Every structure is written in C-alpha cells, then in structure tokens.
C-alpha cells in the first residue's frame, strides 16, 4: 500500500517484555484458545494483529551500560531518541542526579515536543501510570523507583530537586487529553487511599488545574463518559497495577482494549494531530513470575487491542508502531507435535526425536524422569506466592521455571520486533537501534 509521506498522528504500542519467543507462543496460544468466537486450531498457522502489518524490523535493546536492558532505559530510548543507562528515565547517559536542578538540559520527550506544537496527547497502560514505560512519556528521573513521595523515594533523595513521577504527570506542561492506568496510591495521601507521605492529593491538584477535567476510578465511571464531550480525563483504576486479564473484574477495572478505544476516539474527536502511547504492561510481570499462562493471555489481549486501534484510525494519516521494550528468557523447545498444547507437556513429534523416553501418557521426560513442557524459563523463582510448579502445566497458576532459581525471572537481551503501518512505515526495516523509533515518529510528523 502506498501511504502519504506525512502523518498527522502517531500511536506507539508497547507490549512490555514481548520478546520474539513470546510472539510465537502467544500466536499459538491465541489459535488454541481464541477469544473472538473462532474455532480452536493447532495454533501454529494463526496470525496475531501485528503479523498482518506491512513493515517489520528487528530492534537492538541494550542500554548504554547494560547488555540486557530494563524498561526505563529502553522506553527512554524511543521517547527521546537518546539511549541511556539501565534504571534511568529520560536522562542522558552521562547525566546524574545533579541534572535534576537543570531540567532544561535533560533530553526532551516526543510528548513534550508534541504538546509544544499544540498536538493532543494520551497514555494508556495496564501498569501503574508512574511505572517505567508510561512514565517515560512525560517524566525525567535518575531512578525509576521515584514514582511517588513514599518509601521508594527517600526524603533525603528528594533534595535532588526532581519531583516524583506522579507529581510530574499532574504538572506536565500542557497536560494530557487522556491518561488511563493504575497506580492511584502514588497520587493520594497516606491514610486516605494512598501512600504519599507529603500529604498531597494529586488528584485534587489535577482537578484544580483542569476545571473541565474528569477523574474516574472504575470501569463504570469510564463507561459513563462521552469521549467527545468531556474535558481531559484522568483514570486510575487500581491502587497498584491493573489486575491481570485473567483476574480482572470487568465491572471494576476496564480492560486494555476498552481503554484504548476510549483514548483513540477521544483524541480523534478533537480533530488535531496527537501522540498516543498504549502499553500492555503486564506481559512483563507475568514473565517475571514465571507464569506463562498469564503472560500469553496478556499478549493475546494486547493483540486484540492492536486490532481495535488499527480498525479505528485512518492509516493514511496515522502511523501505528507496535514493539516491545525488551525480551524475557522464555524458551520454546522439545520437539512437540504440531498442535501440541503450547502450555502442556511435550508429546514428541516422532519417537526418537530429541528424547525417546516417554511417560505412559506419551509425554517426553527429562533425565530425572519428569515430564517436560514446551515452555520454560532460563531463570526465575522456584517459589512464587499463588503459583506452583506442582500444578498441571495447563493450569493458569502453573509456574514454569525449571532451571536456575533466582528471586524473579529476568529480562532477555535479544532483539525485539517492531511492526509498522501508516505514513513512513517504510522506514521500519532491517536491524535498528532502539532510539531510531523516536526519529521515525518525528520524521513521520514532519519534525526536521
């Protein structure tokens, strides 16, 4: 498809922790456990929303001081065009805490540039809205944990001059048209529904700064809004992260597709250009828990969200990018048969292929005589509250780590994928540095 050379709008969609192995496993999972009325199938032939996008690249994710990155450094990369250190949000690689006192010298974000040009602005996430990836849209801190005025941001460190991330969101110059996610406790005082020790109620402060603004705290409140009629919308639907899709109560917390629909419709209704970042953030958290079911369910819902976005926008004027900030150490292995349950034990494709030894049920077994699963993690906790290695592998609470016991499963360092559709999607090709994502967005918007 020949698209125009310039974009009016840019939507960046980030599947946090959605590495290449997650893409493959989620594709099979979605085919075997469809959520849209399709007949379940083997899964390998299935396609997710991004599989049908026109342009694809591989993206190098390293931080300037880390071979395997974290979300703070990676999200900073595609929001500022500048690679930086692990754990740092929108500081230059050579800037330390002293730079808090000279904010004008910090890298500018795409959101700051967009707002300065009169564009609309939105954030949607399933994590705390002060978590690393969404915070990189608007914030600048040398330590990603400085989310609120609480124990994670010690009082002594606040002399640095950097406001906490929740405070930075409500004071963002020009504000947001829509900001939806979790993390409400970082905005409210301790003892009044929050954990702030400075007594500030940032929701009240935000409403004071935006008299036409609307604050909502549950799905019912969001559903009562008219995207066209309301002023700015701040939605915080959980004190912490929004619940995993498997655990979410629909009458309390809106799902990612619903939040994305609201944000897109609201920004589109304003009929001015906009930048919108949408994060499926809990793919990452399920991986850290070595819980493949919830990780793949979150990826499946993220794909459904991408599909919703693609059908709601004009791709002749909107550049849509889908990527991950980093990977995880999920592996897919063991020669299972075609159509083998992606969460299940391995039924070998051919006797003698890999391992000949099988259980009476026909499952491949390891050197300890234990049945093997297709999915496992290279590291991670052997014990996680609420999860167990003793459950059947198809149970949503199964813990899949088989190898190295650590406090939590870690990120992976391999490249991630970038998918694109819309104006200047043709710039997405080959193997790219992660910070080039920012420059592709800026180029599409005509910022030279």
C-alpha positions in Angstrom: 0.0 0.0 0.0 1.3 3.4 -0.9 0.8 5.7 2.0 1.2 9.5 2.2 4.7 10.7 3.4 3.4 12.6 6.4 1.5 11.6 9.5 -1.0 13.7 11.4 -1.0 11.2 14.3 1.4 8.7 15.9 0.4 5.8 18.1 3.2 3.8 19.8 2.0 0.5 21.2 4.4 -1.3 23.6 4.0 -4.9 24.7 6.2 -4.8 27.7 8.5 -7.8 27.7 7.0 -9.2 24.5 10.1 -10.8 23.0 10.3 -13.0 19.9 9.6 -16.2 21.8 6.5 -14.5 23.4 5.3 -13.5 20.0 5.5 -17.1 18.8 4.0 -18.7 21.9 1.2 -16.1 22.0 0.3 -16.7 18.4 -0.1 -20.4 19.1 -1.9 -19.7 22.4 -4.4 -17.4 20.7 -5.1 -20.0 18.0 -5.7 -22.7 20.5 -7.7 -20.5 22.9 -9.4 -17.9 20.7 -11.4 -15.1 22.4 -13.3 -14.0 19.4 -15.6 -17.0 18.6 -13.2 -18.7 16.2 -12.9 -22.5 16.3 -9.7 -23.5 18.2 -7.0 -24.9 16.0 -3.4 -26.2 16.2 -2.2 -22.6 16.6 1.0 -22.6 14.6 -0.8 -21.2 11.5 -2.6 -18.5 13.4 -1.9 -14.7 13.0 -2.0 -12.0 15.6 -2.8 -8.4 14.8 0.8 -7.3 14.2 1.5 -10.3 11.9 -0.5 -8.6 9.2 1.2 -5.2 9.5 3.1 -4.1 6.4 6.6 -3.4 7.7 8.8 -5.2 10.2 12.3 -4.7 11.7 14.4 -6.1 14.5 15.4 -3.7 17.3 18.6 -3.7 19.4 17.5 -3.1 23.0 20.8 -2.7 25.0 21.2 0.2 27.4 24.4 2.3 27.4 25.7 0.4 30.4 23.8 -2.9 30.2 23.8 -5.8 27.8 20.4 -6.9 29.0 18.2 -3.8 29.5 15.3 -2.7 31.6 12.1 -0.8 30.7 13.3 2.6 32.0 16.3 2.8 29.7 14.5 1.3 26.7 11.4 3.4 27.0 13.6 6.5 27.3 15.2 5.4 24.1 12.1 5.5 22.0 10.6 8.6 23.7 13.7 10.8 23.4 15.8 9.3 20.7 18.7 9.0 23.2 19.9 5.7 24.6 20.7 5.9 28.3 21.6 3.8 31.4 19.6 1.0 33.0 17.1 2.2 35.6 17.1 5.8 34.3 14.1 7.7 32.8 14.8 10.4 30.2 18.2 11.4 31.5 21.2 11.5 29.2 23.7 8.6 29.5 26.2 10.9 31.2 23.7 12.8 33.4 23.4 12.0 37.1 21.1 13.2 39.9 22.6 16.7 39.7 20.8 17.2 36.4 17.5 17.4 38.4 18.5 21.0 39.1 18.8 21.8 35.4 15.7 20.2 33.8 16.2 22.3 30.7 19.3 20.3 29.9 17.5 16.9 30.0 16.5 15.2 26.8 13.1 16.3 25.5 10.4 13.7 25.0 8.2 13.3 22.0 5.2 14.2 24.2 6.8 17.5 25.3 7.5 18.3 21.6 4.0 17.3 20.6 2.4 19.4 23.3 4.5 22.4 22.3 3.1 22.1 18.8 -0.5 22.0 20.0 -1.0 18.3 19.4 -3.2 16.1 21.5 -1.6 13.6 24.0 -2.6 10.4 25.6 -1.3 7.5 27.7 -3.0 4.1 28.3 -1.4 1.4 30.3 -2.2 -1.7 32.4 0.6 -0.9 34.9 0.9 1.9 37.3 0.9 5.1 35.2 4.1 6.0 37.0 5.8 2.7 36.1 8.8 2.9 33.8 7.3 2.7 30.3 4.4 5.1 30.7 6.5 7.4 32.9 9.0 7.7 30.0 6.3 9.6 28.0 6.3 12.5 30.4 8.8 12.1 33.2 12.5 12.7 34.0 14.1 10.9 37.0 17.6 9.4 37.5 16.0 6.4 39.4 12.9 4.8 38.1 11.5 4.0 41.5 10.9 7.6 42.3 7.2 7.1 41.4 5.7 8.9 44.4 6.5 10.7 47.7 6.9 7.4 49.6 9.5 5.0 50.9 10.8 4.2 47.4 11.8 7.8 47.1 13.6 8.6 50.4 13.2 12.0 51.8 16.9 12.6 51.7 16.9 12.0 48.0 14.2 14.5 47.3 16.7 17.3 47.9 17.8 16.4 44.4 15.1 18.7 43.1 13.4 16.0 40.9 9.7 15.8 41.6 8.3 12.3 41.9 6.8 10.9 38.7 3.2 11.2 39.9 3.8 14.9 40.6 5.4 15.3 37.2 2.4 13.7 35.5 -0.1 16.2 37.0 2.1 19.2 36.4 3.1 18.2 32.8 3.2 21.3 30.7 0.1 21.5 28.6 -1.4 18.4 30.3 -2.9 15.3 28.8 -6.1 14.8 26.9 -6.4 11.3 28.4 -4.3 9.3 30.8 -5.6 5.9 31.9 -3.9 3.2 34.0 -3.3 2.1 37.5 -1.2 3.4 40.4 -3.7 5.5 42.2 -1.9 5.1 45.6 1.0 7.3 44.3 -1.4 10.2 43.8 -3.1 10.1 47.2 -2.0 10.8 50.8 -1.2 8.0 53.2 -4.3 7.1 55.2 -6.6 8.5 52.5 -6.3 5.7 50.0 -2.7 6.4 49.1 0.9 6.1 50.2 2.2 9.6 49.8 3.9 10.9 53.0 3.8 14.6 51.9 0.1 14.9 52.4 -0.5 16.0 48.8 -3.6 14.8 47.0 -2.5 15.0 43.4 -5.9 14.1 42.0 -7.4 17.2 43.7 -4.5 19.2 42.4 -5.0 18.0 38.9 -8.8 18.8 39.0 -7.9 22.2 40.3 -5.5 22.8 37.4 -8.0 21.4 34.8 -11.5 22.7 35.8 -13.1 20.8 32.9 -11.2 17.7 33.7 -12.8 14.4 34.8 -11.3 11.9 37.2 -12.6 8.3 37.1 -11.6 5.4 39.3 -13.5 2.4 38.0 -14.9 0.9 34.8 -18.4 2.3 35.4 -17.1 5.8 35.6 -15.2 5.5 32.4 -18.2 4.0 30.6 -20.3 6.9 31.7 -18.1 9.4 29.8 -18.7 10.7 26.3 -15.4 10.9 24.5 -16.5 14.0 22.6 -18.0 16.0 25.4 -15.6 15.6 28.4 -12.5 17.6 29.0 -9.2 16.0 30.0 -9.7 12.6 31.5 -7.5 11.0 34.2 -8.4 7.4 35.1 -6.7 5.5 37.8 -8.4 2.1 38.2 -6.3 0.4 40.8 -4.1 1.5 43.7 -1.3 -0.5 42.1 -1.2 -2.2 38.7 -4.4 -3.1 36.9 -5.2 -6.7 37.5 -4.0 -9.4 35.1 -6.7 -10.0 32.4 -7.3 -13.5 33.9 -8.1 -12.0 37.3 -9.7 -8.6 36.3 -13.3 -7.9 37.4 -14.9 -6.2 34.4 -17.3 -4.1 36.4 -14.3 -2.6 38.4 -11.4 -2.3 36.1 -11.6 -1.6 32.4 -9.6 -3.9 30.1 -6.9 -2.7 27.7 -9.0 -2.8 24.5 -11.7 -0.7 26.2 -9.2 1.9 27.5 -7.5 2.1 24.1 -10.9 2.6 22.3 -11.8 5.4 24.6 -8.4 7.1 24.2 -8.3 6.8 20.4 -11.9 8.0 20.0 -11.3 11.0 22.3 -8.1 12.1 20.5 -9.7 11.5 17.1 -12.7 13.6 18.0 -10.6 16.6 18.7 -9.5 16.6 15.0 -6.0 17.7 15.7 -2.8 15.7 15.5 -1.9 13.6 18.5 0.6 11.3 20.1 -0.7 8.3 22.0 1.3 5.6 23.8 -0.5 2.4 24.7 1.2 -0.2 26.8 0.3 -3.8 27.5 2.4 -3.8 30.6 1.6 -6.9 32.4 3.0 -9.3 29.9 6.3 -8.4 31.6 5.0 -9.0 35.1 3.7 -12.5 34.4 7.0 -13.4 32.8 8.8 -12.2 35.9 6.6 -14.6 37.9 7.5 -17.5 35.5 3.8 -17.8 34.8 3.3 -18.5 31.0 -0.5 -18.6 31.1 -0.9 -15.0 32.3 1.9 -13.7 30.1 0.4 -15.2 27.0 -3.1 -14.1 28.0 -1.8 -10.6 28.4 -0.2 -10.8 24.9 -3.4 -12.1 23.4 -5.3 -9.1 24.9 -2.6 -6.8 23.6 -3.1 -8.2 20.1 -6.8 -7.6 20.4 -6.0 -4.0 21.4 -3.8 -3.6 18.4 -6.6 -4.9 16.2 -9.0 -2.4 17.7 -6.7 0.5 17.1 -5.9 -0.4 13.5 -9.6 -0.5 12.6 -10.4 2.8 14.4 -7.8 5.0 12.7 -7.2 6.2 9.2 -3.9 4.6 8.3 -3.3 7.3 5.6 -2.8 9.8 8.4 -1.9 7.8 11.4 1.4 5.9 11.9 0.9 2.9 14.2 4.0 1.3 15.6 4.0 -2.0 17.7 7.0 -3.1 19.6 8.4 -4.3 22.8 10.9 -2.6 25.1 12.8 -5.8 25.8 12.5 -9.6 25.8 12.4 -12.3 28.5 14.1 -15.7 29.0 11.0 -17.7 27.9 12.0 -20.7 25.7 10.0 -22.9 23.3 11.7 -26.2 22.9 11.5 -30.0 22.9 10.1 -31.2 19.5 6.4 -31.2 20.4 3.9 -32.4 17.9 2.1 -29.9 15.7 -0.9 -28.6 17.6 0.5 -29.7 21.0 -1.0 -27.5 23.7 1.5 -24.7 24.0 1.1 -24.8 27.8 1.2 -28.5 28.1 3.6 -31.4 28.4 5.5 -32.4 25.2 4.1 -35.1 23.1 7.0 -35.8 20.8 6.5 -35.3 17.1 8.4 -38.5 16.3 9.6 -41.3 18.5 13.3 -40.9 18.9 13.3 -37.2 18.0 15.1 -35.5 20.8 14.3 -37.9 23.6 12.8 -41.4 23.1 11.8 -41.8 26.7 8.1 -41.0 27.4 5.6 -41.5 30.2 2.7 -44.0 29.9 0.6 -41.0 28.7 3.1 -40.4 25.9 4.8 -37.3 27.3 8.6 -36.7 26.9 10.6 -37.0 30.1 13.9 -35.5 31.2 16.9 -37.1 32.8 15.1 -37.0 36.2 12.1 -38.9 34.8 9.9 -35.8 34.9 7.6 -34.8 32.0 8.8 -31.8 30.1 6.8 -28.8 29.0 7.3 -26.9 25.7 7.6 -23.6 27.6 10.1 -22.9 30.3 12.3 -20.1 31.6 16.1 -19.9 31.8 15.8 -18.5 35.3 13.2 -17.4 37.8 11.7 -18.1 41.2 11.1 -21.7 42.2 8.5 -20.4 44.7 6.1 -17.6 43.9 3.0 -16.8 46.0 -0.1 -18.2 44.4 1.8 -20.1 41.8 3.2 -23.7 41.9 5.4 -26.0 39.8 3.3 -28.9 41.1 0.2 -27.9 39.2 -0.6 -29.3 35.7 1.2 -27.0 33.2 -2.1 -26.0 31.6 -3.3 -24.6 34.9 -3.3 -20.7 34.9 -1.3 -20.8 38.2 1.4 -23.1 36.9 5.0 -21.9 37.5 7.2 -22.9 34.6 10.7 -22.3 35.8 12.8 -25.5 35.5 16.4 -24.2 35.5 18.0 -21.6 37.7 16.3 -20.4 40.9 16.5 -16.7 41.3 14.4 -14.0 43.0 12.5 -13.5 39.8 12.7 -14.3 36.1 14.9 -11.8 34.3 14.7 -9.9 31.0 16.3 -11.3 27.9 18.9 -9.4 25.8 18.0 -10.5 22.3 16.5 -8.1 19.7 12.7 -7.5 19.7 10.4 -6.9 16.8 9.0 -3.6 15.5 5.9 -3.6 13.3 4.5 -0.6 11.5 1.6 0.5 9.4 0.8 4.0 8.1 2.8 7.1 6.8 6.6 6.4 6.8 6.1 2.9 8.0 8.6 2.1 5.2 11.3 3.4 7.5 10.9 0.3 9.6 13.2 -2.3 8.1 16.3 -4.3 8.7 18.0 -4.2 12.1 17.7 -0.9 14.0 18.9 0.8 17.1 16.0 1.3 19.5 16.4 5.0 19.7 15.7 5.2 16.0 12.0 4.6 16.8 11.8 8.2 18.1 13.3 9.5 14.9 10.9 7.5 12.7 8.0 9.1 14.7 9.5 12.5 14.4 10.2 12.1 10.7 6.6 10.9 10.0 5.3 14.0 11.8 7.5 16.2 9.7 9.7 17.4 12.5 13.1 18.2 10.9 
